[in-house]
Amino acid sequence: IDQVEAQAAKTGWTRDRHVQAPTTDMPVSAVPAIRDWFDDALSSRLFPMVQSRFPFAINDPSELRVLDAFVVRYDAREQASLPTHQDENTFSFTIALNDRSEYEGGGTAFERLRPVGSPPGTDFERTVLNADAGGCVAFPGKLRHGGNVVTAGRRYIIPLFLYADHNGIAGRERPGYVLRHLGVPEATGDGMLSRYAQKVVDERSGSGVE
């Protein structure tokens, strides 16, 4: 949180990166001090956790790719909530960066949920899920959700948008195989892949390039 606030003091928070549900946020990629920490958390903990929860959709953690990752600040005096919406990605995370004791309210509000194993006929109802620092809520991106209002203090989270990079061609060729088969030159340089996706490609090819 301190590193992100320090970066925001230099460059400001963004407030218009997302159309349907704009947040007060800072892309993780814009904060050099937390990039290595975040990449390590993805590969060692977060990706394996998501794969274990959705084994029918993800064969291996290495198939996961980051569409977007950003730090959001909810403030009771500024942007305190987020309207109900759907994400454009397949899998979504809400990772808590501070404890619930530091603010009141908050959490990820789902429009209609019911607990697994509920008796037949149990109604779906609005449900708010939250966690202390280090905990997360993972869910399908199309599940309608929003940010429950923070009534006091500040709540910091990392929303993480993921998708699975499935390759059905025999041999599981690396990303870009469609363009290569069509004879279209591949993109090169920064921005071709996310940093983590590029790391996976390098490891599979045996280059070891970071």
Secondary structure, 3 states (H helix, E strand, C coil): CHHHHHHHHHHCCECCCCCCCCCCEEEHHHCHHHHHHHHHHHHHHHHHHHHHHCCCCCCCHHHEEEEEEEEEEEECCCCCCEEEECCCCCEEEEEECCCHHHEEECCEEEEEECCCCCCCCCCCEEEEECCCCCCEEEEECCCCEEECCEEEEEEEEEEEEEEECCCCCCCCCCCCHHHHHHCCCCCCCCCCCCHHHHHHHHHHHCCCCC
